[in-house]
Amino acid sequence: MRYDGIMDEYEAAFRSTGRRVGKHDAEREAHIAAIAAALSAGHRPTDVAGWSPWTDANVRKMARRKGVPPASKGERREPAD
């Protein structure tokens, strides 16, 4: 079996994948930052989950990790129209 050029192909594919993964990570972080900003601006997690690929529970978890506090029981937000 010959291996001429296989390592070159593998390394090229690996470099390409690494760039895509890096771009994906950056886009994901930007999306999470937008979610945190929307929640900080007063939007409900259920509404934000409606335009994001995540569930409202995931949106809440991401917001907590970004430092957005949960709304207290007395501060329930009205649904966005």
Phi, psi and omega per residue, in radians:
M1 nan 2.385 -3.109
R2 -1.754 2.449 -3.131
Y3 -2.029 0.241 -3.125
D4 -1.065 2.148 3.055
G5 1.456 -0.198 -3.106
I6 -1.150 -0.734 3.133
M7 -1.131 -0.650 3.099
D8 -1.094 -0.760 3.112
E9 -1.106 -0.745 -3.140
Y10 -1.100 -0.821 -3.124
E11 -1.095 -0.681 3.113
A12 -1.132 -0.757 3.124
A13 -1.132 -0.700 -3.140
F14 -1.128 -0.770 3.124
R15 -1.100 -0.727 3.133
S16 -1.109 -0.779 3.128
T17 -1.105 -0.739 3.120
G18 -1.029 -0.684 3.108
R19 -1.170 -0.716 -3.139
R20 -1.156 -0.722 3.140
V21 -1.120 -0.754 3.108
G22 -1.061 -0.728 3.120
K23 -1.151 -0.743 3.122
H24 -1.069 -0.766 3.141
D25 -1.080 -0.728 3.138
A26 -1.142 -0.728 3.119
E27 -1.146 -0.680 3.127
R28 -1.118 -0.763 3.130
E29 -1.117 -0.662 3.093
A30 -1.129 -0.681 3.131
H31 -1.157 -0.749 3.125
I32 -1.124 -0.680 3.096
A33 -1.108 -0.671 3.109
A34 -1.155 -0.664 3.096
I35 -1.104 -0.820 3.135
A36 -1.073 -0.702 3.124
A37 -1.136 -0.724 3.135
A38 -1.113 -0.741 3.131
L39 -1.185 -0.669 3.096
S40 -1.135 -0.524 3.132
A41 -1.383 -0.086 3.053
G42 1.899 0.054 3.104
H43 -1.319 2.587 -3.138
R44 -1.378 2.562 3.103
P45 -0.983 -0.621 3.129
T46 -1.121 -0.712 3.120
D47 -1.194 -0.740 3.140
V48 -1.119 -0.693 3.123
A49 -1.106 -0.440 3.126
G50 -1.124 -0.523 3.113
W51 -1.892 0.118 3.095
S52 -1.989 2.878 3.125
P53 -1.407 0.033 -3.079
W54 -1.885 2.825 3.091
T55 -1.346 2.901 3.137
D56 -1.129 -0.544 3.077
A57 -1.144 -0.741 3.100
N58 -1.139 -0.677 3.118
V59 -1.062 -0.750 3.117
R60 -1.096 -0.756 3.137
K61 -1.085 -0.768 3.127
M62 -1.099 -0.697 3.140
A63 -1.116 -0.727 3.131
R64 -1.096 -0.700 3.122
R65 -1.130 -0.502 3.123
K66 -1.553 0.027 3.065
G67 1.570 0.238 3.092
V68 -1.485 2.055 -3.109
P69 -1.288 2.666 3.083
P70 -1.219 2.627 3.068
A71 -1.229 2.414 3.113
S72 -1.296 2.882 -3.089
K73 -0.998 -0.568 -3.127
G74 -1.428 -0.163 -3.063
E75 -1.912 0.536 -3.120
R76 -1.036 2.374 -3.086
R77 -1.568 2.604 3.082
E78 -1.348 2.593 3.106
P79 -1.098 2.496 3.081
A80 -1.367 2.441 3.111
D81 -1.762 nan nan
